[in-house]
Amino acid sequence: MKKNLAQEAETGSIAAISANGSAIAEVAPDDSVRLWNVEAGKHRIILAAKSKVAAVALSSDGSVLAVAYDSEIVLTDAINLQTKHAIESVHNVTALALSIDGRLLAAASNDGSIKIWTAGDGVVKQNFATGGPVTALQFATQDQFLAVGRKDGNVSVWNLQTGQLVFEARKHSSAVNAIAFSKDGMLMATGSDDRTAIIWELASRKPRRTLKGHDLAITSLAFSPDGATLAVGSGNASIVLWEVEKGRLDRVLK
């Protein structure tokens, strides 16, 4: 273990980590948000608002934090903790995502609708329906695509330039909790309550590997920078490392 970040034994159930691994946003039980500097091992606190936190997201470099409350999404400069602006009249948010460059913000509501704003000014860029309750959101590496995981186990990939559905992946049998893209944008991984992770080839739109044997629902995913390894987190507090090319178990971290 390289570093252990913890404030107390009881932590919240909502968290986000920046793609470069420099920052972690964690929602505390009192609905304040702890923003951790991973290198320093220290955190700062954004005090709780009048309503509960529904979702959080961090930009790739950890410089922008988005927090969804009952009726608004607040964008904060994570460097100085100054509020950039708030997007109001947003209700029942189930998932948030910031694009890799931090310029776009996507939010899903419990009716399956998706809204995308330009993060700098909060202007609505796109609005579309996905057909069911959304449980996971992730921008692709090039920010041209948005992957949407649903409660029914389906994953849809949308082209943000055209607003069109690119393809729909139908292989999981229950809710999709996590989505990740490889750095080169060639592969997508999805993890589900059905305790499997699936690696998809985006060019062919077909599954390459189905990774089985996890004890509990999969809650988080991440590719290594070279795309050779997929880390899979589940509800048993362990991380399983898989070799992407052969779909072979590498090791389990506990």
RAVENLIN-V54981 format. One record per backbone hydrogen bond with DSSP energy under -0.5 kcal/mol. CO is the residue of the C=O (numbers start at 0). NH is the residue of the N-H. If there is no record, write none. Layout:
BEGIN
co = {CO;CO}
nh = {NH;NH}
END
This chain:
BEGIN
co = {3;8;13;15;17;21;22;23;23;24;25;25;27;31;31;32;32;33;33;34;35;35;36;36;41;43;44;45;54;56;58;59;62;62;63;64;65;66;66;67;67;69;70;70;71;72;72;73;74;74;75;75;76;76;81;84;85;86;88;91;94;96;98;98;99;102;102;103;104;105;106;107;107;108;108;111;112;113;114;115;115;116;116;117;117;117;122;125;127;132;135;137;139;143;143;144;145;146;147;148;148;149;149;152;152;153;154;155;156;156;157;157;158;158;163;166;167;168;168;174;174;177;179;181;185;186;187;188;189;190;190;191;191;194;195;196;197;197;198;198;199;199;200;200;205;208;208;209;210;216;219;221;223;227;228;229;230;231;232;232;233;237;238;238;239;239;240;240;241;241;242;242;247;250;252}
nh = {5;10;26;24;20;37;17;25;35;15;27;33;30;27;33;34;45;25;35;43;23;37;40;41;36;34;46;32;67;65;61;19;77;78;58;75;56;68;73;53;54;91;88;89;68;74;86;66;83;84;64;77;80;81;76;74;87;72;90;109;107;105;59;101;59;118;119;98;116;96;114;93;94;111;133;129;108;127;106;124;125;104;118;120;121;122;117;115;113;150;148;146;142;159;160;139;157;137;155;134;135;152;175;170;171;149;168;147;165;166;145;159;162;163;158;156;169;154;170;176;192;190;188;184;201;181;199;179;197;176;177;194;217;213;191;210;189;199;207;208;187;201;204;205;200;198;210;211;196;234;232;230;226;243;223;241;221;239;218;219;236;233;240;252;231;241;249;250;229;243;246;247;242;240;238}
END
